[in-house]
Amino acid sequence: ATTPPGPVARFNAYFTPPINPGNPTFLAVLQGNANTGNPTTDNVAKYLVAALLNAGPPALSPVLLAPAVKDIWSEFATTGSFSPSSGAHWNASEIIEYVLTTMQ
């Protein structure tokens, strides 16, 4: 069985590219302490950690699965946006808005 991520899980163990060399815990990221030096990136990371935890196991948010959450981070962290479909590009606010719609 796969051990679900928890509050002491390290961000860089679940997401690529790494958030920063400090590799904060999920709890630190959720508390706004990702320390990327960019408040917008910190905020997106916070919501994506919450979404990953909701993806489970146990799955609390069946709309957004773990691979999709990781893909959103990967694209956002490298390009500054996420493209959910051809021609569409979401900025940080739009990513957060979408993630919020998947949460209970």
C-alpha positions as CSV (number, residue, x, y, z in Angstrom):
1,A,0.0,0.0,0.0
2,T,1.1,3.5,-0.7
3,T,1.6,5.7,2.3
4,P,-0.4,8.9,1.8
5,P,1.4,12.2,2.1
6,G,0.9,14.0,5.4
7,P,1.9,17.3,7.0
8,V,5.5,16.4,7.4
9,A,5.9,15.1,3.9
10,R,8.5,17.1,1.9
11,F,7.4,19.2,-1.1
12,N,10.2,18.1,-3.3
13,A,9.5,14.4,-2.7
14,Y,6.1,14.9,-4.5
15,F,6.5,17.8,-6.9
16,T,8.9,18.5,-9.7
17,P,10.6,20.9,-10.2
18,P,11.7,21.5,-6.5
19,I,10.1,24.4,-4.8
20,N,13.4,25.6,-3.3
21,P,16.6,24.0,-1.8
22,G,15.1,24.1,1.6
23,N,12.4,21.5,0.7
24,P,9.7,22.7,3.1
25,T,7.2,20.3,4.7
26,F,3.6,20.3,3.4
27,L,2.6,21.9,6.7
28,A,5.1,24.8,6.2
29,V,3.8,25.3,2.6
30,L,0.1,25.3,3.9
31,Q,1.0,27.9,6.5
32,G,2.4,30.1,3.8
33,N,6.1,29.4,4.6
34,A,7.2,27.9,1.3
35,N,9.9,30.6,1.2
36,T,10.3,30.7,-2.6
37,G,10.9,34.5,-2.5
38,N,7.7,34.9,-4.6
39,P,4.4,35.3,-2.7
40,T,2.4,34.3,-5.8
41,T,4.4,31.0,-6.2
42,D,4.1,30.4,-2.5
43,N,0.3,30.8,-2.8
44,V,-0.1,28.4,-5.8
45,A,2.1,25.9,-3.9
46,K,-0.2,26.1,-0.9
47,Y,-3.3,25.3,-2.9
48,L,-1.6,22.5,-4.8
49,V,-0.4,20.9,-1.6
50,A,-4.0,21.0,-0.3
51,A,-5.2,19.6,-3.6
52,L,-2.7,16.8,-3.4
53,L,-3.7,15.9,0.1
54,N,-7.3,15.9,-0.9
55,A,-6.5,13.6,-3.8
56,G,-5.5,11.0,-1.2
57,P,-5.4,8.3,-0.4
58,P,-8.0,8.4,1.0
59,A,-9.5,10.5,-1.9
60,L,-11.4,13.5,-0.6
61,S,-11.6,15.3,-3.9
62,P,-12.2,12.8,-6.8
63,V,-12.3,15.6,-9.3
64,L,-8.6,16.4,-9.3
65,L,-6.2,13.4,-9.1
66,A,-2.6,13.5,-7.9
67,P,-1.0,13.2,-11.3
68,A,-3.0,16.3,-12.5
69,V,-2.0,18.3,-9.4
70,K,1.6,17.5,-10.0
71,D,1.3,18.4,-13.7
72,I,-0.2,21.8,-12.8
73,W,2.8,22.5,-10.5
74,S,5.3,21.4,-13.0
75,E,4.0,23.6,-15.8
76,F,3.4,26.6,-13.5
77,A,6.8,26.4,-11.8
78,T,8.6,26.3,-15.2
79,T,6.4,28.7,-17.3
80,G,4.5,30.8,-14.8
81,S,1.2,29.6,-16.1
82,F,-0.8,26.4,-16.7
83,S,-2.5,25.4,-20.0
84,P,-5.5,23.2,-19.2
85,S,-6.3,22.9,-22.9
86,S,-4.9,24.0,-26.2
87,G,-4.9,27.8,-26.4
88,A,-5.9,28.4,-22.8
89,H,-3.3,29.7,-20.3
90,W,-4.2,30.1,-16.6
91,N,-2.2,32.5,-14.4
92,A,-1.7,31.9,-10.6
93,S,-5.1,33.4,-9.7
94,E,-6.9,31.2,-12.2
95,I,-5.1,28.1,-11.1
96,I,-6.1,28.8,-7.5
97,E,-9.7,29.6,-8.5
98,Y,-9.9,26.2,-10.4
99,V,-8.4,24.2,-7.5
100,L,-10.9,25.8,-5.1
101,T,-13.7,24.5,-7.2
102,T,-12.5,20.9,-6.7
103,M,-12.5,21.1,-2.9
104,Q,-15.3,20.2,-0.6
